[in-house]
Amino acid sequence: MRSSTVVVALSFLLTSTTVSAQDPAPPAPATQQPATQKPPDPTDPGQKPPAAVGEKGTKPTRSFFPALIHNLGDDVKHLPRKNSAYFLVGGGALALAIHPEDNKINRRLEGSGNAERFFKVGKYVGQTPVLIGAGAAAYFIGRGTNSPRLQHLGMDEIEAQILAGGIVLGLKESVRRDRPIRADGTRASGFSFPSGHAAATFAAATVLQQHLGYRWGVPTYLVATYVAMSRLHDNVHKASDVVFGATVGIIAGRTVTWHGRNFYASPMLLPRGGGVIVNLNASPSLSHSRH
């Protein structure tokens, strides 16, 4: 009797074990199931917004040169915009208005002595390699310290210099305007229109202003104006050259930062005049994932 009972018990245990092994595993407790992801919040600084207006919301992180090439492609696409046209028309009209007074302005600003020493630094501050180097330093410091804002700023500075330099080179070769004649009857080498120094420094100033606001815009534009005036003092450019060079720089700076702008301005017509519409965004979207 006992042996029969043992056999029945063993058979029951084996049957139970076999059935349990074939049954599917029970679902994980509710506490172990992954939480449903929330949609990205654009106001959250931890979220990564789109690289540029109209582009995809997420992009893979790229190394320096692939990011630079990709971003420059975006910049060229964004260059022909209404905003660019407004500055182009305004800057071009101002350059044309100043053009008849070019020689007179150069004679007044050309000098020596204290003025020579004061404007001497402008020649070096406005050089494109210097400004690209500053942008590259900001980019790599930002990348090394895990500071996306600084990394983004540095990349935009580099892009602005390349874009402004390309436009300036194309205009110089197209217009081929001679440089002013110096007091000794000589001319500097190269072509005059537009000023590359003015374009480079105004591009750098515009990028800083777009990223950091108008508090930084005032001193940076003052430095850019100083560099532009140094070119007149050195008598290597005319006033219309530096005005249009500044226009090119502003357009380039606003183009590369179009994705991260915190304001949008456009002219408007009124019954008795005109004005400018300015739309402010409370939370500007900076595209850290873009770089």
C-alpha positions as CSV (number, residue, x, y, z in Angstrom):
1,M,0.0,0.0,0.0
2,R,2.8,2.4,0.9
3,S,4.6,1.5,-2.3
4,S,1.6,2.3,-4.4
5,T,1.1,5.6,-2.5
6,V,4.8,6.5,-3.2
7,V,4.5,5.7,-6.9
8,V,1.4,7.8,-7.2
9,A,3.0,10.7,-5.5
10,L,6.2,10.5,-7.7
11,S,4.0,10.4,-10.8
12,F,2.1,13.5,-9.7
13,L,5.3,15.4,-9.0
14,L,6.9,14.5,-12.4
15,T,3.7,15.4,-14.2
16,S,3.5,18.8,-12.4
17,T,7.2,19.6,-13.2
18,T,6.7,18.7,-16.9
19,V,3.7,20.9,-17.3
20,S,5.3,23.8,-15.5
21,A,8.3,23.7,-17.8
22,Q,6.2,23.8,-20.9
23,D,4.0,26.7,-19.7
24,P,5.1,30.2,-20.8
25,A,6.9,32.3,-18.2
26,P,4.6,34.6,-16.3
27,P,4.6,38.3,-17.1
28,A,7.0,40.5,-15.2
29,P,5.5,42.4,-12.3
30,A,4.2,45.8,-13.1
31,T,7.1,47.4,-11.2
32,Q,9.6,45.7,-13.5
33,Q,8.0,46.7,-16.8
34,P,9.7,49.7,-18.5
35,A,7.8,53.0,-18.1
36,T,6.2,54.4,-21.3
37,Q,8.4,57.2,-22.7
38,K,7.0,60.6,-22.6
39,P,7.1,62.8,-25.7
40,P,10.0,65.2,-25.7
41,D,9.4,68.5,-24.0
42,P,10.9,71.4,-26.0
43,T,11.1,73.5,-22.9
44,D,13.2,70.9,-21.0
45,P,16.9,71.9,-21.3
46,G,17.7,68.2,-21.2
47,Q,15.8,67.5,-24.4
48,K,17.5,68.0,-27.8
49,P,15.4,70.1,-30.1
50,P,15.6,69.9,-33.9
51,A,18.8,70.9,-35.7
52,A,17.1,73.5,-37.8
53,V,13.6,74.6,-38.6
54,G,11.9,72.1,-40.8
55,E,14.5,69.3,-40.1
56,K,14.1,66.1,-38.2
57,G,13.8,66.2,-34.5
58,T,16.7,63.9,-33.7
59,K,20.0,63.4,-35.4
60,P,23.0,61.2,-34.7
61,T,25.9,62.7,-33.0
62,R,28.7,63.4,-35.5
63,S,32.4,64.0,-35.2
64,F,33.8,67.4,-36.0
65,F,34.3,67.2,-39.8
66,P,31.1,65.3,-40.7
67,A,29.1,67.7,-38.5
68,L,30.8,70.7,-40.2
69,I,30.1,69.4,-43.7
70,H,26.5,68.6,-42.9
71,N,25.9,71.9,-41.2
72,L,27.4,73.9,-44.0
73,G,25.0,72.1,-46.4
74,D,22.1,73.3,-44.2
75,D,23.5,76.8,-44.1
76,V,23.7,77.1,-47.9
77,K,20.1,75.9,-48.1
78,H,19.0,78.5,-45.5
79,L,20.9,81.4,-47.1
80,P,18.3,82.5,-49.7
81,R,15.6,83.7,-47.2
82,K,13.6,86.8,-46.8
83,N,15.7,87.8,-43.8
84,S,18.8,87.7,-45.9
85,A,17.1,89.7,-48.6
86,Y,16.2,92.5,-46.2
87,F,19.7,92.9,-44.9
88,L,21.1,92.6,-48.5
89,V,18.9,95.4,-49.8
90,G,19.5,97.6,-46.7
91,G,23.3,97.1,-46.7
92,G,23.5,97.5,-50.5
93,A,21.6,100.7,-50.4
94,L,23.8,102.1,-47.7
95,A,26.9,101.1,-49.5
96,L,25.7,102.8,-52.7
97,A,24.8,106.0,-50.7
98,I,28.3,106.1,-49.2
99,H,30.1,105.2,-52.4
100,P,30.4,108.9,-53.7
101,E,32.1,109.9,-50.5
102,D,34.6,107.0,-50.4
103,N,37.7,109.0,-51.2
104,K,36.8,111.8,-48.8
105,I,36.1,109.4,-45.9
106,N,39.4,107.6,-46.5
107,R,41.4,110.9,-46.5
108,R,39.9,111.9,-43.2
109,L,40.5,108.5,-41.5
110,E,44.0,107.9,-42.9
111,G,46.5,109.0,-40.4
112,S,49.6,108.2,-38.3
113,G,50.9,108.5,-34.8
114,N,48.5,107.7,-32.1
115,A,45.8,106.7,-34.5
116,E,48.3,104.3,-36.2
117,R,49.0,102.6,-32.9
118,F,45.3,102.5,-31.9
119,F,44.1,100.8,-35.1
120,K,47.1,98.5,-35.5
121,V,45.5,95.6,-33.6
122,G,42.4,95.6,-35.9
123,K,44.4,94.1,-38.8
124,Y,45.0,91.0,-36.7
125,V,41.7,90.7,-34.8
126,G,39.7,90.6,-38.1
127,Q,41.7,87.9,-39.8
128,T,39.6,84.8,-40.7
129,P,42.2,82.3,-39.4
130,V,42.2,84.0,-36.0
131,L,38.4,83.9,-35.8
132,I,38.2,80.3,-37.0
133,G,40.8,79.4,-34.4
134,A,38.7,81.0,-31.7
135,G,35.6,79.2,-32.8
136,A,37.5,75.9,-32.9
137,A,38.8,76.5,-29.4
138,A,35.2,77.1,-28.1
139,Y,34.0,74.0,-29.9
140,F,36.6,71.6,-28.5
141,I,36.5,73.1,-25.0
142,G,32.7,72.6,-25.1
143,R,33.0,69.1,-26.3
144,G,35.7,68.2,-23.7
145,T,33.8,69.7,-20.8
146,N,30.4,68.4,-21.9
147,S,29.0,71.9,-22.5
148,P,26.7,71.6,-25.5
149,R,26.0,75.4,-25.6
150,L,29.7,76.2,-25.9
151,Q,30.2,73.5,-28.5
152,H,27.3,74.8,-30.5
153,L,28.5,78.3,-30.3
154,G,32.0,77.3,-31.5
155,M,30.7,75.3,-34.4
156,D,28.4,78.2,-35.5
157,E,31.4,80.6,-35.4
158,I,33.4,78.3,-37.6
159,E,30.5,77.9,-40.1
160,A,29.9,81.7,-40.2
161,Q,33.6,82.4,-41.1
162,I,33.6,79.8,-43.8
163,L,30.3,81.0,-45.3
164,A,31.2,84.7,-45.1
165,G,34.7,84.0,-46.5
166,G,33.2,82.1,-49.5
167,I,30.7,84.9,-50.2
168,V,33.5,87.6,-50.0
169,L,35.8,85.6,-52.2
170,G,33.1,85.2,-54.9
171,L,32.3,88.9,-54.8
172,K,35.9,90.0,-55.0
173,E,36.5,87.9,-58.0
174,S,33.3,89.1,-59.6
175,V,33.5,92.8,-59.0
176,R,37.4,93.1,-59.0
177,R,37.4,96.5,-57.6
178,D,40.9,98.0,-57.1
179,R,42.0,99.0,-53.6
180,P,42.5,102.7,-52.7
181,I,45.7,104.5,-53.7
182,R,48.0,105.1,-50.7
183,A,49.8,108.4,-50.0
184,D,52.9,107.0,-51.6
185,G,51.0,106.1,-54.8
186,T,50.9,102.3,-54.2
187,R,48.0,99.9,-53.6
188,A,47.7,96.9,-51.4
189,S,47.5,93.6,-53.3
190,G,44.2,91.9,-54.0
191,F,40.7,93.3,-54.6
192,S,38.8,95.8,-52.4
193,F,35.1,95.0,-52.5
194,P,33.8,93.8,-50.1
195,S,36.0,94.0,-47.0
196,G,36.9,90.5,-45.7
197,H,37.9,91.8,-42.3
198,A,34.5,93.5,-41.9
199,A,32.6,90.5,-43.0
200,A,34.5,88.1,-40.7
201,T,34.2,90.3,-37.6
202,F,30.5,91.1,-38.1
203,A,29.8,87.4,-38.7
204,A,31.5,86.6,-35.4
205,A,29.7,89.4,-33.6
206,T,26.3,88.3,-35.0
207,V,26.8,84.7,-33.9
208,L,27.6,85.8,-30.4
209,Q,24.6,88.2,-30.3
210,Q,22.3,85.4,-31.6
211,H,23.5,83.0,-28.9
212,L,24.0,85.3,-26.0
213,G,21.6,88.1,-26.6
214,Y,22.0,91.9,-27.1
215,R,24.0,92.4,-24.0
216,W,26.9,90.7,-25.8
217,G,25.9,92.1,-29.1
218,V,26.8,95.7,-28.2
219,P,30.5,95.1,-27.3
220,T,31.0,92.6,-30.1
221,Y,29.6,94.9,-32.7
222,L,31.7,97.7,-31.3
223,V,34.8,95.5,-31.8
224,A,33.6,94.7,-35.3
225,T,33.2,98.4,-36.1
226,Y,36.7,99.1,-34.8
227,V,38.1,96.4,-37.1
228,A,36.2,97.9,-40.1
229,M,37.5,101.4,-39.3
230,S,41.0,100.1,-39.1
231,R,40.8,99.0,-42.7
232,L,39.9,102.6,-43.7
233,H,42.7,104.0,-41.6
234,D,45.2,101.5,-43.3
235,N,43.7,102.7,-46.6
236,V,43.2,99.2,-47.9
237,H,39.5,99.5,-48.2
238,K,36.9,102.2,-49.0
239,A,33.9,103.0,-46.8
240,S,31.5,101.2,-49.1
241,D,33.7,98.1,-49.0
242,V,33.4,97.8,-45.2
243,V,29.7,98.6,-45.2
244,F,28.9,95.9,-47.6
245,G,31.4,93.6,-45.9
246,A,29.6,94.1,-42.6
247,T,26.3,93.3,-44.4
248,V,27.8,90.0,-45.7
249,G,28.9,89.2,-42.2
250,I,25.5,89.8,-40.6
251,I,23.8,87.7,-43.2
252,A,26.3,84.8,-42.7
253,G,26.0,85.0,-38.9
254,R,22.2,85.1,-39.0
255,T,22.1,82.2,-41.5
256,V,24.2,79.8,-39.5
257,T,22.2,80.6,-36.3
258,W,18.8,80.5,-38.0
259,H,17.9,77.2,-36.2
260,G,18.7,78.7,-32.8
261,R,17.3,82.2,-33.0
262,N,15.2,83.5,-30.1
263,F,13.5,86.2,-32.1
264,Y,12.1,86.8,-35.6
265,A,11.8,90.2,-37.2
266,S,10.3,91.3,-40.4
267,P,9.2,94.7,-41.9
268,M,5.6,95.7,-42.1
269,L,3.7,98.3,-44.0
270,L,1.3,100.7,-42.1
271,P,-1.3,103.2,-43.5
272,R,1.0,106.1,-42.6
273,G,4.4,104.6,-42.6
274,G,6.2,101.3,-41.8
275,G,7.6,99.4,-38.9
276,V,9.2,96.1,-37.9
277,I,7.3,93.1,-36.4
278,V,9.4,91.3,-33.7
279,N,8.3,87.9,-32.4
280,L,10.0,86.7,-29.2
281,N,10.2,83.1,-28.2
282,A,10.3,82.4,-24.4
283,S,12.5,79.3,-24.9
284,P,14.9,79.5,-27.8
285,S,15.7,76.2,-29.3
286,L,19.4,75.5,-29.5
287,S,20.3,72.5,-31.6
288,H,23.0,70.8,-29.5
289,S,22.3,67.5,-31.4
290,R,23.3,69.2,-34.6
291,H,26.9,69.3,-33.6
